[in-house]
Amino acid sequence: STAVTRSRTAGAIQVRTWRVAYAETLGQDTVDALDEAALTDEWTRAVDHPASTVYVAREGATTVGFCAAGPAPADDTAAADGSPPADAAEVALIATVLVEPRWGRRGHGGRLFGTAATDLRSTGLTRGVTWVSQSDSAALSFFRGIGWNPDGTVRTLDTGQRTVRELRLTGGLDVRFDH
């Protein structure tokens, strides 16, 4: 089925991309320990979740990237004290936009984001949030290029080998990309 294919593809792309692009950020042992089958199971739950959508980018017959998006959970939009923003019901979460590095710089990320933003706007969402590692200059540049900026909220993740500081970025969903 399409859902199974998307799950397998997302798991494989995440493993390949993280091993190339995130070894320094997450730690080599962490990326070496990535389990494609376990990630595929996680992506199966994401694909099957009724409130989220996983979009895929293809170049020819090859799936080269994906974007996962949907309404933002309260934890992802809350202020540091846990209070929700006034527009909480209108906020989307772009959980990830991931394109394999060898397929980068061809517009796939922008088209994925643009398609997700269009779909999210059609459901009444007006603003989005995403979390990006402070050291991920490529992702920060991408989001800043579409007008999304840090809102001052940070979180720290422990990979078991390193701690990773993530910035919450936010911006409008009225961004347009050429397809």
Accessible surface in RSA format (square Angstrom, percent):
REM  Atomic radii and reference values for relative SASA: ProtOr
REM  Chains: A
REM  Algorithm: Lee & Richards
REM  Probe-radius: 1.40
REM  Slices: 20
REM RES _ NUM      All-atoms   Total-Side   Main-Chain    Non-polar    All polar
REM                ABS   REL    ABS   REL    ABS   REL    ABS   REL    ABS   REL
RES SER A   1   108.30  91.5  49.40  65.9  58.90 135.7  63.83 135.9  44.47  62.3
RES THR A   2    93.82  66.7  83.88  85.0   9.94  23.7  51.23  68.8  42.58  64.4
RES ALA A   3    33.98  31.2  29.75  45.9   4.24   9.6  31.55  44.4   2.43   6.4
RES VAL A   4    60.58  39.9  59.79  54.1   0.79   1.9  60.58  52.6   0.00   0.0
RES THR A   5    79.40  56.5  77.48  78.5   1.91   4.6  54.89  73.7  24.50  37.0
RES ARG A   6    72.88  30.6  72.22  36.8   0.65   1.6   8.04  11.0  64.84  39.3
RES SER A   7     0.83   0.7   0.83   1.1   0.00   0.0   0.59   1.3   0.24   0.3
RES ARG A   8   149.96  63.0 148.02  75.5   1.94   4.6  46.86  64.0 103.10  62.5
RES THR A   9    25.81  18.4  20.59  20.9   5.22  12.4  12.46  16.7  13.35  20.2
RES ALA A  10     0.29   0.3   0.00   0.0   0.29   0.7   0.14   0.2   0.15   0.4
RES GLY A  11     0.00   0.0   0.00   N/A   0.00   0.0   0.00   0.0   0.00   0.0
RES ALA A  12    13.93  12.8  13.91  21.5   0.03   0.1  13.93  19.6   0.00   0.0
RES ILE A  13     0.07   0.0   0.07   0.1   0.00   0.0   0.07   0.1   0.00   0.0
RES GLN A  14    16.88   9.4  16.88  12.3   0.00   0.0   1.38   2.9  15.50  11.8
RES VAL A  15     6.19   4.1   6.19   5.6   0.00   0.0   6.19   5.4   0.00   0.0
RES ARG A  16   103.44  43.4  98.88  50.4   4.56  10.9  59.18  80.9  44.26  26.8
RES THR A  17     3.75   2.7   3.75   3.8   0.00   0.0   3.75   5.0   0.00   0.0
RES TRP A  18    71.57  28.7  71.57  34.6   0.00   0.0  66.64  35.5   4.94   8.0
RES ARG A  19    97.21  40.8  84.37  43.0  12.84  30.6  33.22  45.4  63.99  38.8
RES VAL A  20   109.28  71.9  80.39  72.8  28.88  69.6  85.46  74.3  23.82  64.6
RES ALA A  21    52.73  48.5  22.02  34.0  30.71  69.9  29.76  41.9  22.96  60.8
RES TYR A  22    42.21  19.7  42.21  24.0   0.00   0.0  19.52  14.7  22.69  28.0
RES ALA A  23    17.99  16.5  15.75  24.3   2.24   5.1  16.02  22.6   1.97   5.2
RES GLU A  24   152.39  87.5 138.57 104.8  13.82  32.9  57.76 111.7  94.64  77.3
RES THR A  25    27.49  19.5  16.90  17.1  10.58  25.2  11.54  15.5  15.95  24.1
RES LEU A  26    23.09  12.9  23.09  16.5   0.00   0.0  23.09  16.2   0.00   0.0
RES GLY A  27     0.00   0.0   0.00   N/A   0.00   0.0   0.00   0.0   0.00   0.0
RES GLN A  28    91.48  51.2  89.13  65.1   2.35   5.6  48.45 103.1  43.04  32.6
RES ASP A  29    99.24  69.5  93.25  92.8   5.99  14.2  27.34  64.3  71.90  71.7
RES THR A  30    32.84  23.4  24.00  24.3   8.84  21.1  28.15  37.8   4.69   7.1
RES VAL A  31     0.00   0.0   0.00   0.0   0.00   0.0   0.00   0.0   0.00   0.0
RES ASP A  32    80.96  56.7  61.44  61.2  19.51  46.1  26.28  61.9  54.68  54.5
RES ALA A  33    79.67  73.3  48.99  75.6  30.68  69.8  60.66  85.4  19.02  50.4
RES LEU A  34    31.25  17.4  19.03  13.6  12.23  30.7  22.49  15.8   8.77  23.6
RES ASP A  35    77.88  54.6  68.45  68.1   9.43  22.3  26.20  61.7  51.68  51.5
RES GLU A  36    82.02  47.1  77.31  58.5   4.71  11.2  23.96  46.3  58.06  47.4
RES ALA A  37    69.38  63.8  59.35  91.6  10.03  22.8  65.94  92.9   3.44   9.1
RES ALA A  38    45.43  41.8  39.03  60.2   6.40  14.6  43.69  61.5   1.74   4.6
RES LEU A  39    17.21   9.6  17.21  12.3   0.00   0.0  17.21  12.1   0.00   0.0
RES THR A  40    23.33  16.6  23.33  23.7   0.00   0.0  19.34  26.0   3.99   6.0
RES ASP A  41    82.43  57.7  80.59  80.2   1.84   4.4  13.88  32.7  68.55  68.4
RES GLU A  42    93.75  53.8  87.41  66.1   6.35  15.1  22.17  42.9  71.59  58.4
RES TRP A  43    27.75  11.1  27.45  13.3   0.30   0.7  26.46  14.1   1.29   2.1
RES THR A  44    47.80  34.0  47.79  48.4   0.02   0.0  39.88  53.6   7.92  12.0
RES ARG A  45   151.06  63.4 142.54  72.7   8.51  20.3  76.61 104.7  74.45  45.1
RES ALA A  46    27.60  25.4  20.72  32.0   6.87  15.6  27.20  38.3   0.40   1.1
RES VAL A  47    29.08  19.1  11.51  10.4  17.57  42.3  11.94  10.4  17.14  46.5
RES ASP A  48    91.26  63.9  65.13  64.8  26.13  61.8  30.64  72.1  60.62  60.5
RES HIS A  49    96.42  52.7  89.84  62.4   6.58  16.8  63.21  65.1  33.21  38.6
RES PRO A  50   133.47  97.3  92.56  84.4  40.91 148.7 103.90  85.8  29.58 183.8
RES ALA A  51    49.06  45.1  33.09  51.1  15.97  36.3  43.79  61.7   5.28  14.0
RES SER A  52    33.13  28.0  23.20  31.0   9.93  22.9  23.74  50.6   9.39  13.2
RES THR A  53    58.55  41.6  55.18  55.9   3.37   8.0  28.65  38.5  29.90  45.2
RES VAL A  54     3.79   2.5   0.36   0.3   3.43   8.3   0.36   0.3   3.43   9.3
RES TYR A  55    24.45  11.4  22.95  13.1   1.50   3.9  21.04  15.8   3.42   4.2
RES VAL A  56    42.48  28.0  19.97  18.1  22.51  54.2  19.97  17.4  22.51  61.0
RES ALA A  57    10.79   9.9   5.29   8.2   5.51  12.5  10.79  15.2   0.00   0.0
RES ARG A  58   130.87  54.9 104.99  53.5  25.88  61.6  43.62  59.6  87.25  52.9
RES GLU A  59    56.96  32.7  49.59  37.5   7.37  17.6  29.05  56.2  27.92  22.8
RES GLY A  60    71.84  88.6   0.00   N/A  71.84  88.6  46.35 127.2  25.50  57.1
RES ALA A  61    91.57  84.2  65.08 100.4  26.49  60.3  68.35  96.3  23.22  61.5
RES THR A  62    55.02  39.1  50.71  51.4   4.31  10.3  24.89  33.4  30.13  45.5
RES THR A  63    21.53  15.3  13.12  13.3   8.41  20.0   5.31   7.1  16.22  24.5
RES VAL A  64     0.00   0.0   0.00   0.0   0.00   0.0   0.00   0.0   0.00   0.0
RES GLY A  65     0.00   0.0   0.00   N/A   0.00   0.0   0.00   0.0   0.00   0.0
RES PHE A  66     0.39   0.2   0.39   0.2   0.00   0.0   0.39   0.2   0.00   0.0
RES CYS A  67     0.00   0.0   0.00   0.0   0.00   0.0   0.00   0.0   0.00   0.0
RES ALA A  68     5.58   5.1   5.58   8.6   0.00   0.0   5.58   7.9   0.00   0.0
RES ALA A  69     4.17   3.8   0.08   0.1   4.09   9.3   2.74   3.9   1.44   3.8
RES GLY A  70     6.15   7.6   0.00   N/A   6.15   7.6   4.20  11.5   1.95   4.4
RES PRO A  71    73.10  53.3  60.61  55.3  12.49  45.4  60.61  50.0  12.49  77.6
RES ALA A  72    17.06  15.7   0.00   0.0  17.06  38.8   0.19   0.3  16.87  44.7
RES PRO A  73    69.46  50.6  57.50  52.4  11.96  43.5  69.46  57.4   0.00   0.0
RES ALA A  74    74.72  68.7  60.85  93.9  13.87  31.6  65.98  92.9   8.74  23.2
RES ASP A  75   130.67  91.5 110.10 109.6  20.57  48.6  32.66  76.9  98.01  97.7
RES ASP A  76    18.91  13.2  18.89  18.8   0.02   0.0   0.14   0.3  18.77  18.7
RES THR A  77     7.65   5.4   1.99   2.0   5.66  13.5   1.01   1.4   6.64  10.0
RES ALA A  78    17.32  15.9  13.15  20.3   4.17   9.5  13.17  18.5   4.16  11.0
RES ALA A  79    47.92  44.1  38.50  59.4   9.42  21.4  41.96  59.1   5.96  15.8
RES ALA A  80   109.78 100.9  65.91 101.7  43.88  99.8  75.57 106.4  34.22  90.6
RES ASP A  81   121.91  85.4  78.18  77.8  43.73 103.4  51.65 121.6  70.26  70.1
RES GLY A  82    51.02  62.9   0.00   N/A  51.02  62.9  29.48  80.9  21.54  48.2
RES SER A  83    50.36  42.6  44.36  59.2   6.00  13.8  36.22  77.1  14.13  19.8
RES PRO A  84    95.42  69.5  77.66  70.8  17.76  64.6  78.15  64.5  17.27 107.3
RES PRO A  85    37.85  27.6  20.82  19.0  17.03  61.9  32.99  27.2   4.86  30.2
RES ALA A  86   121.94 112.1  69.22 106.8  52.72 119.9  82.54 116.2  39.40 104.4
RES ASP A  87    42.44  29.7  36.09  35.9   6.35  15.0  27.44  64.6  15.00  15.0
RES ALA A  88    35.69  32.8  27.36  42.2   8.32  18.9  27.53  38.8   8.16  21.6
RES ALA A  89    96.51  88.7  63.55  98.1  32.95  75.0  76.06 107.1  20.45  54.2
RES GLU A  90    75.42  43.3  75.42  57.1   0.00   0.0  12.67  24.5  62.76  51.2
RES VAL A  91     1.49   1.0   0.00   0.0   1.49   3.6   0.00   0.0   1.49   4.0
RES ALA A  92     0.00   0.0   0.00   0.0   0.00   0.0   0.00   0.0   0.00   0.0
RES LEU A  93    27.72  15.4  27.26  19.5   0.46   1.2  27.26  19.1   0.46   1.2
RES ILE A  94     0.15   0.1   0.02   0.0   0.13   0.3   0.02   0.0   0.13   0.3
RES ALA A  95    58.85  54.1  32.07  49.5  26.78  60.9  35.68  50.2  23.17  61.4
RES THR A  96    32.74  23.3  27.12  27.5   5.62  13.4  18.82  25.3  13.92  21.0
RES VAL A  97    33.07  21.8   7.51   6.8  25.56  61.6   7.51   6.5  25.56  69.3
RES LEU A  98    12.22   6.8  11.63   8.3   0.59   1.5  12.22   8.6   0.00   0.0
RES VAL A  99    28.90  19.0  14.17  12.8  14.72  35.5  14.17  12.3  14.72  39.9
RES GLU A 100     5.50   3.2   5.50   4.2   0.00   0.0   0.19   0.4   5.31   4.3
RES PRO A 101    61.40  44.7  36.83  33.6  24.57  89.3  44.96  37.1  16.44 102.2
RES ARG A 102   156.73  65.8 128.80  65.7  27.93  66.5  70.11  95.8  86.63  52.5
RES TRP A 103    44.12  17.7  43.95  21.3   0.17   0.4  43.95  23.4   0.17   0.3
RES GLY A 104    26.76  33.0   0.00   N/A  26.76  33.0  17.04  46.8   9.72  21.8
RES ARG A 105   249.15 104.6 199.62 101.8  49.52 117.9  83.73 114.4 165.42 100.3
RES ARG A 106   116.90  49.1  94.17  48.0  22.74  54.1  38.71  52.9  78.20  47.4
RES GLY A 107    38.52  47.5   0.00   N/A  38.52  47.5  30.38  83.4   8.14  18.2
RES HIS A 108     9.59   5.2   8.30   5.8   1.29   3.3   6.37   6.6   3.22   3.7
RES GLY A 109    14.28  17.6   0.00   N/A  14.28  17.6   8.97  24.6   5.31  11.9
RES GLY A 110     9.41  11.6   0.00   N/A   9.41  11.6   6.44  17.7   2.97   6.6
RES ARG A 111    74.32  31.2  73.65  37.5   0.67   1.6  25.94  35.5  48.38  29.3
RES LEU A 112     7.92   4.4   5.80   4.2   2.12   5.3   7.43   5.2   0.50   1.3
RES PHE A 113     0.00   0.0   0.00   0.0   0.00   0.0   0.00   0.0   0.00   0.0
RES GLY A 114     2.81   3.5   0.00   N/A   2.81   3.5   2.28   6.3   0.53   1.2
RES THR A 115    51.22  36.4  48.88  49.6   2.34   5.6  39.30  52.8  11.91  18.0
RES ALA A 116     0.00   0.0   0.00   0.0   0.00   0.0   0.00   0.0   0.00   0.0
RES ALA A 117     0.00   0.0   0.00   0.0   0.00   0.0   0.00   0.0   0.00   0.0
RES THR A 118    67.07  47.7  65.61  66.5   1.46   3.5  52.35  70.3  14.72  22.3
RES ASP A 119    60.69  42.5  59.72  59.4   0.97   2.3  16.05  37.8  44.63  44.5
RES LEU A 120    11.23   6.3  10.99   7.9   0.25   0.6  11.23   7.9   0.00   0.0
RES ARG A 121    64.62  27.1  50.04  25.5  14.58  34.7  29.40  40.2  35.22  21.3
RES SER A 122    95.25  80.5  51.40  68.6  43.85 101.0  49.26 104.9  45.99  64.4
RES THR A 123   101.64  72.3  64.86  65.8  36.78  87.7  71.90  96.6  29.74  45.0
RES GLY A 124    46.60  57.5   0.00   N/A  46.60  57.5  36.12  99.1  10.48  23.5
RES LEU A 125    12.93   7.2  11.36   8.1   1.56   3.9  11.36   8.0   1.56   4.2
RES THR A 126    75.15  53.5  63.72  64.6  11.43  27.2  58.66  78.8  16.50  24.9
RES ARG A 127    55.66  23.4  55.66  28.4   0.00   0.0  34.59  47.3  21.07  12.8
RES GLY A 128     0.00   0.0   0.00   N/A   0.00   0.0   0.00   0.0   0.00   0.0
RES VAL A 129     0.93   0.6   0.93   0.8   0.00   0.0   0.93   0.8   0.00   0.0
RES THR A 130     3.39   2.4   3.39   3.4   0.00   0.0   0.00   0.0   3.39   5.1
RES TRP A 131    33.72  13.5  16.19   7.8  17.53  41.2  16.19   8.6  17.53  28.4
RES VAL A 132     8.45   5.6   5.05   4.6   3.41   8.2   8.45   7.3   0.00   0.0
RES SER A 133    13.70  11.6  10.11  13.5   3.59   8.3   8.74  18.6   4.97   7.0
RES GLN A 134    91.02  50.9  79.56  58.1  11.46  27.3  22.39  47.7  68.63  52.1
RES SER A 135    78.13  66.0  47.36  63.2  30.77  70.9  54.41 115.9  23.72  33.2
RES ASP A 136    19.49  13.7  13.88  13.8   5.61  13.3   5.97  14.0  13.52  13.5
RES SER A 137    86.08  72.7  79.02 105.5   7.05  16.2  47.55 101.3  38.52  54.0
RES ALA A 138    77.82  71.6  62.23  96.0  15.60  35.5  72.02 101.4   5.80  15.4
RES ALA A 139    23.92  22.0  17.45  26.9   6.47  14.7  23.28  32.8   0.64   1.7
RES LEU A 140    15.17   8.4  15.17  10.9   0.00   0.0  15.17  10.7   0.00   0.0
RES SER A 141    74.45  62.9  62.65  83.6  11.81  27.2  30.89  65.8  43.57  61.0
RES PHE A 142    57.93  29.0  46.29  28.7  11.64  30.3  56.62  34.3   1.30   3.7
RES PHE A 143     9.13   4.6   9.13   5.7   0.00   0.0   9.13   5.5   0.00   0.0
RES ARG A 144   118.53  49.8 102.61  52.3  15.91  37.9  37.93  51.8  80.60  48.8
RES GLY A 145    68.16  84.1   0.00   N/A  68.16  84.1  34.61  95.0  33.56  75.2
RES ILE A 146    25.79  14.7   9.42   7.0  16.37  39.5  16.68  12.0   9.10  24.7
RES GLY A 147    47.90  59.1   0.00   N/A  47.90  59.1  29.87  82.0  18.03  40.4
RES TRP A 148     0.53   0.2   0.53   0.3   0.00   0.0   0.53   0.3   0.00   0.0
RES ASN A 149    74.65  51.5  74.08  71.6   0.56   1.4  23.38  56.3  51.27  49.6
RES PRO A 150    51.47  37.5  30.50  27.8  20.97  76.2  30.50  25.2  20.97 130.3
RES ASP A 151    59.09  41.4  22.15  22.0  36.94  87.3  26.74  62.9  32.36  32.3
RES GLY A 152    69.69  85.9   0.00   N/A  69.69  85.9  40.56 111.3  29.13  65.3
RES THR A 153    29.05  20.7  24.12  24.4   4.93  11.8  16.73  22.5  12.32  18.6
RES VAL A 154    62.44  41.1  42.53  38.5  19.91  48.0  42.53  37.0  19.91  54.0
RES ARG A 155    88.44  37.1  81.84  41.7   6.60  15.7  36.51  49.9  51.93  31.5
RES THR A 156    90.52  64.4  60.52  61.4  30.00  71.5  37.88  50.9  52.63  79.6
RES LEU A 157    77.80  43.3  75.51  54.0   2.29   5.8  77.80  54.6   0.00   0.0
RES ASP A 158   113.61  79.6  79.90  79.5  33.71  79.7  29.71  69.9  83.90  83.7
RES THR A 159    36.77  26.2   8.70   8.8  28.08  66.9  18.68  25.1  18.09  27.3
RES GLY A 160    74.25  91.6   0.00   N/A  74.25  91.6  37.67 103.4  36.59  81.9
RES GLN A 161    81.65  45.7  48.59  35.5  33.06  78.7  30.52  65.0  51.13  38.8
RES ARG A 162   104.15  43.7  94.47  48.2   9.68  23.0  34.39  47.0  69.76  42.3
RES THR A 163    95.34  67.8  72.18  73.2  23.15  55.2  40.64  54.6  54.69  82.7
RES VAL A 164     8.67   5.7   5.57   5.0   3.11   7.5   8.67   7.5   0.00   0.0
RES ARG A 165   118.65  49.8 111.62  56.9   7.04  16.8  30.87  42.2  87.79  53.2
RES GLU A 166    22.50  12.9  22.50  17.0   0.00   0.0   0.00   0.0  22.50  18.4
RES LEU A 167    21.75  12.1  21.75  15.6   0.00   0.0  21.75  15.3   0.00   0.0
RES ARG A 168    15.53   6.5  15.47   7.9   0.06   0.1   0.88   1.2  14.65   8.9
RES LEU A 169     0.00   0.0   0.00   0.0   0.00   0.0   0.00   0.0   0.00   0.0
RES THR A 170    28.92  20.6  24.82  25.2   4.10   9.8  24.82  33.3   4.10   6.2
RES GLY A 171    11.57  14.3   0.00   N/A  11.57  14.3  11.57  31.8   0.00   0.0
RES GLY A 172    31.37  38.7   0.00   N/A  31.37  38.7  17.80  48.8  13.57  30.4
RES LEU A 173     0.39   0.2   0.06   0.0   0.33   0.8   0.06   0.0   0.33   0.9
RES ASP A 174   100.41  70.3  88.37  88.0  12.04  28.5  28.12  66.2  72.29  72.1
RES VAL A 175    24.46  16.1  17.06  15.4   7.39  17.8  23.28  20.2   1.17   3.2
RES ARG A 176   178.72  75.0 147.89  75.4  30.84  73.4  72.49  99.1 106.23  64.4
RES PHE A 177    52.34  26.2  35.02  21.7  17.32  45.1  40.18  24.4  12.16  34.8
RES ASP A 178   139.37  97.6 121.00 120.4  18.37  43.4  39.47  92.9  99.90  99.6
RES HIS A 179   154.17  84.3  95.87  66.6  58.30 149.1  75.76  78.1  78.41  91.2
END  Absolute sums over single chains surface
CHAIN  1 A     9363.5       7034.0       2329.5       5101.2       4262.2
END  Absolute sums over all chains
TOTAL          9363.5       7034.0       2329.5       5101.2       4262.2
